[in-house]
Every structure is written in structure tokens, then in C-alpha cells.
Amino acid sequence: MDTLSHALWGYGLFGQRRWPGWALFFGAMPDLISFGIFLVMRVLGGDWHPGSPPLATLPAWLFMSYNVGHSFVVCGVVIGLVALWDKRYAFVMLGWPFHIVLDFPFHSYKYFPTPIFWPISDFKIDGIPWSHPLIWFSNVAGLVVLFGYRVRQKRHG
């Protein structure tokens, strides 16, 4: 799924009461620590091109950071430790596992299947790419419904 949608889902579900910026961040964070950093490096280096870069052109660190950011194991440990410290902070971080939930059925083996149990297992699903029109329009419709609900909630709350 696209990073903007992930950020909006994080905000819409977990950032309405406090720390909306952090909810946006954690919704998008798994992509930001891999492709976001890579994008900034490419732009600053004057070597940016639109579209998905070929796998062969990607540095090894990007694959590792993608695995770290897209693992329920890693995010569960991190959020669990934060929850021991302060549950309020852990709640706003729930955009991170929701990001993974949205990614693993919508990434195919062809381009970054989601390693949901990394480093314990290399299990991945050959999903329907999020760019498929049915998936993409469903995502947009879901965001419209979510934010429509939030607007209505604020008016009547």
C-alpha cells in the first residue's frame, strides 16, 4: 500500500485523541525507514526517478530495514516494551502493526512480500498487489468512510 494511505490509516485509527503527528508517523514508519530513506538519498544525489526501482538497484540495507519494519515480531517487542513504560504512547504506535496488516495480503512475491514473522520465520504471502484497482479503490473508500466517521464524531461529540 502507498505510504500516504498508511499514514492516514494510522492517524484516523490511532491519532484522534492525542499525538496525531506520531500516529501519522507510526502508520508510515515501516516504509519510511526503508524506502523513505532511500528516496531522500536518491533525491539528494540527483538520481531520483518516478516509479518502483528495480530490485537489483536497491542496497542490501533497504531489504534489512524493510524486514525490521514489516515484522510483527519486531513491532510486538518494541510496542510491548513501550507499553510497560506508558500505555498511552504504545496506543499511538498501533499504526505500525496496522501497517503490516494492510501490507501482507497486498504485496506479491514479485516485489517486497511482507515478512510478518521475521526474524523467526521467512513466511510471506503472495498477495494481490495494492495497485490492483479493486484494492486501491477499496483502500480509498475505507479512508473516506473512516474520516467521514471521524468528522461526524467531532460534530456530535
RAKA-V508720 format. One record per backbone hydrogen bond with DSSP energy under -1.0 kcal/mol. CO is the residue of the C=O (numbers start at 1). NH is the residue of the N-H. Records with the same first field share a line. If there is no record, write none. Layout:
# RAKA-V508720
CO->NH, NH
This chain:
# RAKA-V508720
2->6
3->7
4->8
5->9
6->10
7->11
8->12
9->13
10->14
11->15
19->23
20->24
21->25
22->26
23->27
24->28
25->29
28->31, 32
29->33
31->36
32->37
34->38
35->39
36->40
37->41
38->42
39->43
40->44
41->45
42->47
43->46
54->57
55->58
60->64
61->65
62->66
63->67
64->68
65->69
66->70
68->71
71->75
72->76
73->77
74->78
75->79
76->80
77->81
78->82
79->83
80->84
81->85
82->86
86->90
87->91
88->92
91->94
93->96
94->98
95->99
96->100
97->101
98->102
99->103
100->104
103->106
105->128
106->130
107->127
114->116
115->118
116->72
117->120, 121
125->127
129->132
132->136
133->137
134->138
135->139
136->140
137->141
138->142
139->143
140->144
141->145
142->146
143->147
144->148
145->149
146->150
147->151
148->152
149->153
150->154
151->155
152->156
